[in-house]
C-alpha cells in the first residue's frame, strides 16, 4: 500500500509540474481604442517584452477632466525572444524553426504605438463627485538592447492636441555556430541569420502636438554595456531635452538606431503640416 501511495503522489507531482511547465504567457499583445465624451478619464498602459533591465518597455499615463474630443490609440507588441535574448519557437537540437514568424526573419521583440488625441480641460460633476484636473499625458519608451529611451510628457494642459507614433524593435543573439551564413528552412525558404555586426535595435518616433500647458520631450542614448572607464556605469553618447511652458506647436522626429544597417525608417517621416 505504501508503495502505491508514493507512486500516486509522484504521478500527481509530475502532472502538476508538466502543467506548470507547459504554461506560457501571452507573447503577442494588441489593443485598439476609439473614445470621445465628457467627464473624467484615467488610463495606465504598461508593456514589457522582457523581465528586468532588458527588452523593450512602454509606459503611458493619461488623466484629466473635461472634453475628450478625440482619442484613437493602437498598440501592438510581441515577444519573439526568450529570456536569454535568443529565439523562441525554435528546436535548438535540430536547428529548425517550429513556427514561422509573421514579421519575417530574423525574430525580434517589438512595440508599435500610435495615438491621436485632443483634450480640453474643464471641471465636471457627477453623483460620484467633482473632478477638476488639468490634463496629464506621459509616455516613456525604452529599448535596453541599444540603450535608447524616449520621453514625451504634457502636464497642466488646458488644451492638448497631439499625434504620436513610436516604433521600437530589438534583435537577439544568434544561438547557432552558422550565424551569418545562409540556411534553408524546412519549407525550403532561404534566409540569413543575424550576425553580430548587423542592426541590434531601433527606436523611432514622430511627435506632433499643439499644447496650452507644460511640455517635456527628451531622448537619450547610452552604451548598453557598463564601462570600467566610468566605474561600471553606462557611457552616455547623446541626449536631447526640451521643456516648454505656455502655448506651443511641436513637431519632432527622433531616430535612434543600434547602427546604420537597420534598413528603412518605420515611422511616418513626412507628416502633414
Secondary structure, DSSP 4 states (H G I P E B T S, - for coil): -HHHHHHHHHHHHHHHHHHHHH-----EEEEEEEEEEEEEEEEEEEEESSSSSSSEEEEEEEEEEEEEEEEEEEEEEEE-B-TTSSBSSEETTTTEESS--TT-SS-EEEEEEEEEEEEEE--EEETTEEE---EEEEEEEEETTTTEEEEEEEEEEEEEEEEEEEEEEEE----STTTTSEEE-TTS-EEE---TTS--EEEEEEEEEEEEEEEEEEEEEE-SS-BGGGTTBPPEEEEEEEEEEEEEEEEEEEEEESSTTS-S--S-SS---
